Amino acid sequence: MRKYNKCKWWLVALMLQAANLYAQDMHFSQFFETPLWRNPSLAGIFAGDLRFQGVYRTQWGSVTVPYETGSFNGEYKMPIGGANDFLTMGGQLMYDRAGSTRFTTTHLLPALNYHKSLSGTHNTYLSVGFMGGLVQRSIDRTKISTNSQWDGSGYNPTLDINESVANYNLSYGDASVGMSLNSGIGESEYDNFFIGVAYHHFNRPKNSFYRKPDIELNAKWVYSFGLRFGMTPNTYLTVEADHSRQGTYSETLAGAMIGFALDGYDFGESRYNLHLGAFMRWKDAMMPVLKIDYKPFSIAFSYDINTSQLRTASQGRGGFELSVTYLTFFDRDNSTKNAVLCPRY
């Protein structure tokens, strides 16, 4: 029975790793805290000059070797010219380690986004962004075992795995482009929405450890939407949604948070805010979220409650996620704090 249980959990782990590879791209439940990963044209769409965001995720620890994913992005926004236009420079650093083979992926992706003002009197911007850089992937050869290493009486690690792997490390260039529309709603500068579309991996990089150069990373379309508006002077509602398609794989995430000002000021001016909400990854998980603002910092916690067909093996437990954001203005003449019009959300 002990051998049977070990085999059963090994098969579950294998299915989880296969599912991760099939999806191809890593993902976050707090997708709203990884704007460049969603769409490079979302860089700079915030009320401030400088923003840093870090996200850490761990999942499937109840079933197999935990999958760990980390993201860090930074953005610097500045006005250019004399027509209320802005330019954002930034970058995305990501790290992912999946499964017992230590399948590791690292992304280093600089980004550039141009915000074109569409009105001289209203806060409306069309943004076009580009992100591209280097991706490195590796597998730990010592952690791989195959049926070719079965010698009739048991597992023999001295036997060859008999796989035509050309290299256990590979690197490639990756590139994405996106466009978004960001606009204010009504008279309040804190009521905003955005819509966007991004096309990732448009250079179709080669992506195989095997001797098959025709295997490419599928391009991915991501459609994004965000809406924030005040329900009362001290209460705000934020709605976020993404839909992505990559090859035959698709994913939809959507949800909302209600924010409460805790220091008596209007929500937009408040330094201390509390956000409560929930998000859903369609046919996969529900994610309750708690976010606290202690400006210029924000910290958010979320947890995946698995609802997919793997919920029996995982006992409903998915992934824990933590994010930290730092957002500030510069004390200078050309700070966006002094701009009448500025891309924000």
C-alpha positions as CSV (number, residue, x, y, z in Angstrom):
1,M,0.0,0.0,0.0
2,R,2.9,2.4,0.8
3,K,4.4,1.8,-2.7
4,Y,0.9,2.4,-4.3
5,N,0.5,5.7,-2.4
6,K,3.9,6.8,-3.5
7,C,3.2,6.0,-7.1
8,K,-0.2,7.7,-6.9
9,W,1.3,11.0,-5.6
10,W,4.1,10.8,-8.2
11,L,1.5,10.6,-10.9
12,V,-0.4,13.6,-9.5
13,A,2.8,15.6,-9.4
14,L,3.5,14.7,-13.0
15,M,0.0,15.8,-14.0
16,L,0.5,19.1,-12.2
17,Q,3.8,19.7,-13.9
18,A,2.3,18.8,-17.3
19,A,-0.5,21.3,-16.7
20,N,2.0,24.0,-15.9
21,L,4.0,23.3,-19.1
22,Y,0.8,23.2,-21.2
23,A,-0.2,26.7,-20.0
24,Q,3.3,27.8,-21.0
25,D,3.3,31.1,-19.2
26,M,3.4,31.6,-15.4
27,H,0.5,33.4,-13.8
28,F,-0.4,35.2,-10.7
29,S,-3.7,35.5,-8.8
30,Q,-2.8,39.1,-7.9
31,F,-2.5,39.9,-11.6
32,F,-3.4,43.5,-10.9
33,E,0.0,43.8,-9.1
34,T,2.0,42.7,-12.2
35,P,1.0,45.4,-14.8
36,L,3.9,44.9,-17.2
37,W,3.4,41.1,-17.3
38,R,-0.3,41.8,-18.3
39,N,0.5,44.4,-20.9
40,P,3.6,46.6,-21.3
41,S,1.3,49.6,-22.1
42,L,0.0,49.5,-18.5
43,A,3.4,50.7,-17.3
44,G,3.1,54.2,-15.8
45,I,-0.7,54.1,-15.4
46,F,-0.7,55.1,-11.8
47,A,-0.9,58.3,-9.7
48,G,2.9,58.9,-9.1
49,D,6.3,59.3,-10.7
50,L,7.9,56.0,-9.5
51,R,6.5,52.6,-8.6
52,F,8.1,49.3,-7.5
53,Q,6.1,46.1,-7.1
54,G,7.1,42.7,-5.9
55,V,5.0,39.5,-5.8
56,Y,5.8,36.1,-4.4
57,R,3.7,33.0,-5.0
58,T,4.0,29.4,-3.8
59,Q,1.5,26.7,-4.7
60,W,0.8,22.9,-4.7
61,G,2.8,22.4,-1.5
62,S,0.1,20.1,-0.2
63,V,0.6,17.7,-3.2
64,T,4.1,17.8,-4.5
65,V,7.3,19.9,-4.4
66,P,6.0,23.5,-4.2
67,Y,6.0,25.6,-7.3
68,E,7.5,29.0,-6.5
69,T,7.2,32.2,-8.6
70,G,8.5,35.7,-8.0
71,S,8.0,39.0,-9.9
72,F,9.6,42.4,-9.5
73,N,8.8,45.4,-11.7
74,G,9.8,49.0,-11.6
75,E,8.4,52.0,-13.5
76,Y,9.5,55.6,-13.9
77,K,7.1,58.1,-15.5
78,M,8.0,61.6,-16.7
79,P,6.4,64.3,-18.8
80,I,7.8,65.0,-22.3
81,G,7.2,67.8,-24.7
82,G,4.5,70.4,-24.1
83,A,1.4,68.5,-25.1
84,N,0.6,66.7,-21.8
85,D,2.3,63.5,-23.1
86,F,4.3,61.2,-20.9
87,L,7.0,58.5,-21.2
88,T,7.4,55.5,-18.9
89,M,10.6,53.5,-18.6
90,G,10.6,50.3,-16.6
91,G,11.4,46.6,-16.5
92,Q,10.1,43.2,-15.4
93,L,12.2,40.6,-13.6
94,M,10.5,37.2,-13.0
95,Y,11.6,33.9,-11.5
96,D,9.8,30.5,-11.5
97,R,10.8,27.1,-10.2
98,A,8.3,24.3,-10.9
99,G,8.2,20.7,-9.7
100,S,10.6,18.0,-8.7
101,T,12.9,18.5,-11.7
102,R,13.5,22.2,-10.6
103,F,12.3,23.5,-14.0
104,T,13.5,27.1,-13.6
105,T,12.7,30.1,-15.7
106,T,14.1,33.6,-15.3
107,H,12.9,36.7,-17.3
108,L,14.8,40.0,-17.6
109,L,12.6,42.3,-19.7
110,P,13.1,46.1,-20.0
111,A,10.0,48.1,-21.1
112,L,9.1,51.4,-22.7
113,N,5.7,53.0,-22.9
114,Y,4.5,56.2,-24.5
115,H,1.3,57.9,-23.3
116,K,-0.4,60.2,-25.9
117,S,-2.9,62.7,-24.5
118,L,-6.1,62.7,-26.5
119,S,-7.7,65.7,-24.9
120,G,-6.5,69.1,-23.6
121,T,-9.2,69.3,-20.9
122,H,-10.0,65.7,-20.0
123,N,-7.7,63.0,-18.5
124,T,-7.7,60.6,-21.5
125,Y,-4.6,58.8,-22.8
126,L,-3.7,56.2,-25.5
127,S,-0.6,54.3,-24.5
128,V,1.6,52.1,-26.7
129,G,4.2,49.9,-24.9
130,F,7.0,47.5,-25.8
131,M,8.8,45.0,-23.6
132,G,11.6,42.7,-24.7
133,G,14.7,41.0,-23.3
134,L,16.2,37.7,-22.2
135,V,14.7,34.5,-20.9
136,Q,16.7,31.6,-19.4
137,R,15.4,28.1,-18.7
138,S,17.0,25.1,-17.0
139,I,16.2,21.6,-15.7
140,D,18.1,19.7,-13.0
141,R,19.3,16.6,-14.8
142,T,19.9,14.8,-11.4
143,K,16.2,15.1,-10.6
144,I,14.9,13.3,-13.7
145,S,14.0,9.6,-13.8
146,T,12.3,7.7,-16.6
147,N,11.1,4.1,-17.3
148,S,14.4,3.5,-19.1
149,Q,16.1,3.4,-15.7
150,W,14.0,0.4,-14.6
151,D,16.2,-2.7,-14.7
152,G,13.6,-5.3,-14.0
153,S,14.0,-5.3,-10.2
154,G,13.8,-1.7,-9.4
155,Y,15.0,1.9,-10.2
156,N,18.6,2.0,-11.3
157,P,20.0,5.6,-11.4
158,T,23.1,4.5,-13.2
159,L,21.1,3.7,-16.4
160,D,20.7,6.4,-19.0
161,I,17.3,8.2,-19.2
162,N,17.3,7.6,-22.9
163,E,15.9,11.0,-23.9
164,S,17.2,13.1,-26.8
165,V,17.8,16.2,-24.7
166,A,20.3,18.5,-26.4
167,N,20.9,20.8,-23.5
168,Y,19.5,21.2,-20.0
169,N,19.9,25.0,-20.2
170,L,18.5,27.2,-22.9
171,S,18.2,31.0,-23.5
172,Y,16.2,33.0,-25.9
173,G,15.0,36.5,-26.6
174,D,11.4,37.4,-25.9
175,A,9.2,40.4,-26.9
176,S,5.8,41.8,-26.3
177,V,3.8,44.8,-27.4
178,G,0.6,46.3,-26.1
179,M,-1.9,49.2,-26.4
180,S,-4.3,50.6,-23.8
181,L,-6.8,53.4,-23.3
182,N,-6.9,55.1,-19.9
183,S,-9.5,57.7,-19.0
184,G,-11.1,59.5,-16.1
185,I,-14.8,59.2,-15.3
186,G,-16.8,62.3,-14.4
187,E,-15.3,65.1,-12.4
188,S,-13.3,63.2,-9.8
189,E,-9.6,62.6,-10.7
190,Y,-9.8,59.3,-8.7
191,D,-12.5,57.7,-10.9
192,N,-10.8,56.0,-13.8
193,F,-10.9,53.0,-16.1
194,F,-8.6,51.4,-18.6
195,I,-9.0,48.8,-21.4
196,G,-6.0,47.1,-23.1
197,V,-4.8,44.4,-25.4
198,A,-1.3,42.9,-25.5
199,Y,0.4,40.5,-27.8
200,H,3.2,38.5,-26.1
201,H,6.0,36.4,-27.6
202,F,5.3,37.9,-31.1
203,N,8.8,36.9,-32.1
204,R,7.8,33.2,-31.5
205,P,11.1,32.1,-29.8
206,K,12.4,28.6,-30.0
207,N,11.5,26.8,-26.8
208,S,12.6,23.2,-26.5
209,F,15.2,21.2,-24.5
210,Y,15.0,18.5,-27.2
211,R,16.6,18.4,-30.6
212,K,13.5,19.9,-32.3
213,P,14.2,23.4,-33.5
214,D,10.7,23.8,-34.9
215,I,9.1,23.9,-31.5
216,E,8.2,27.5,-30.7
217,L,6.6,29.3,-27.8
218,N,3.0,30.1,-28.6
219,A,2.1,33.7,-28.9
220,K,-0.3,35.0,-26.3
221,W,-3.1,37.5,-26.5
222,V,-4.2,39.3,-23.2
223,Y,-7.3,41.5,-23.0
224,S,-7.4,43.6,-19.8
225,F,-10.0,45.8,-18.1
226,G,-9.9,47.9,-14.9
227,L,-12.5,50.2,-13.3
228,R,-12.3,52.3,-10.1
229,F,-14.9,54.7,-8.8
230,G,-16.1,56.1,-5.6
231,M,-19.3,54.8,-4.0
232,T,-19.1,57.3,-1.1
233,P,-16.3,59.8,-0.3
234,N,-14.6,57.2,1.9
235,T,-15.4,54.0,-0.1
236,Y,-14.2,52.9,-3.5
237,L,-14.9,49.9,-5.7
238,T,-12.1,48.5,-7.9
239,V,-12.9,45.9,-10.6
240,E,-10.2,44.0,-12.6
241,A,-10.4,41.4,-15.3
242,D,-8.0,39.6,-17.7
243,H,-8.7,37.1,-20.5
244,S,-5.7,35.4,-22.2
245,R,-5.3,32.9,-25.0
246,Q,-2.1,31.1,-25.8
247,G,-2.4,28.3,-28.3
248,T,-5.2,26.1,-27.2
249,Y,-5.0,27.3,-23.7
250,S,-7.2,30.1,-22.3
251,E,-7.5,31.7,-18.9
252,T,-10.0,34.2,-17.4
253,L,-9.5,36.1,-14.2
254,A,-11.9,38.6,-12.7
255,G,-13.0,40.1,-9.4
256,A,-13.4,43.2,-7.3
257,M,-12.3,44.8,-4.1
258,I,-14.0,47.4,-1.9
259,G,-11.6,50.0,-0.4
260,F,-12.3,51.9,2.9
261,A,-10.5,55.1,3.9
262,L,-9.4,54.6,7.6
263,D,-8.2,58.1,8.5
264,G,-11.3,60.2,7.8
265,Y,-10.1,61.7,4.5
266,D,-11.6,61.2,1.1
267,F,-10.4,57.9,-0.3
268,G,-8.1,59.5,-2.9
269,E,-6.4,61.6,-0.2
270,S,-6.4,59.0,2.5
271,R,-3.0,57.6,3.7
272,Y,-4.5,54.5,5.4
273,N,-6.8,52.3,3.3
274,L,-8.2,48.8,3.7
275,H,-9.3,46.7,0.7
276,L,-11.3,43.5,0.9
277,G,-12.4,41.4,-2.1
278,A,-12.2,38.2,-4.1
279,F,-11.2,37.1,-7.5
280,M,-11.9,34.0,-9.6
281,R,-9.8,32.0,-12.1
282,W,-12.5,30.4,-14.2
283,K,-12.9,26.7,-13.6
284,D,-9.7,26.6,-11.4
285,A,-9.8,28.6,-8.2
286,M,-11.4,31.3,-6.0
287,M,-9.0,33.9,-4.4
288,P,-10.0,36.0,-1.4
289,V,-7.8,39.1,-1.2
290,L,-6.8,41.5,1.7
291,K,-4.9,44.6,0.8
292,I,-3.6,47.4,3.2
293,D,-2.4,50.8,2.1
294,Y,0.1,52.6,4.4
295,K,1.2,55.1,1.8
296,P,3.6,55.1,0.1
297,F,3.5,51.3,0.7
298,S,0.8,48.7,0.0
299,I,0.8,45.1,0.9
300,A,-1.7,42.4,-0.3
301,F,-2.4,38.8,0.7
302,S,-4.4,36.3,-1.3
303,Y,-4.9,32.5,-1.2
304,D,-6.1,30.2,-4.0
305,I,-9.0,27.8,-3.0
306,N,-8.8,25.2,-5.7
307,T,-12.0,24.3,-7.5
308,S,-10.7,22.4,-10.4
309,Q,-10.6,18.6,-11.0
310,L,-7.4,18.5,-8.9
311,R,-9.2,19.7,-5.7
312,T,-9.5,16.1,-4.4
313,A,-5.7,15.6,-4.5
314,S,-4.9,19.1,-3.3
315,Q,-7.7,19.1,-0.7
316,G,-8.8,22.4,-2.1
317,R,-5.5,24.1,-1.3
318,G,-3.9,26.0,-4.1
319,G,-1.4,28.9,-3.8
320,F,-0.5,31.6,-1.3
321,E,0.5,35.0,-2.7
322,L,2.1,38.1,-1.2
323,S,2.7,41.4,-2.9
324,V,4.3,44.7,-1.8
325,T,4.1,48.0,-3.7
326,Y,6.0,51.3,-3.2
327,L,4.6,54.3,-5.1
328,T,5.7,57.9,-4.7
329,F,6.0,61.4,-6.3
330,F,9.3,63.3,-6.7
331,D,9.7,66.7,-5.2
332,R,10.6,68.6,-8.4
333,D,9.1,71.1,-10.8
334,N,8.2,68.5,-13.5
335,S,6.7,65.9,-11.2
336,T,3.5,64.4,-12.4
337,K,2.0,65.6,-9.1
338,N,1.9,69.1,-10.5
339,A,0.4,68.0,-13.8
340,V,-3.3,68.8,-14.5
341,L,-3.6,65.9,-16.9
342,C,-1.7,62.6,-16.3
343,P,-2.3,58.9,-17.0
344,R,-3.5,57.3,-13.7
345,Y,-5.5,54.5,-12.3
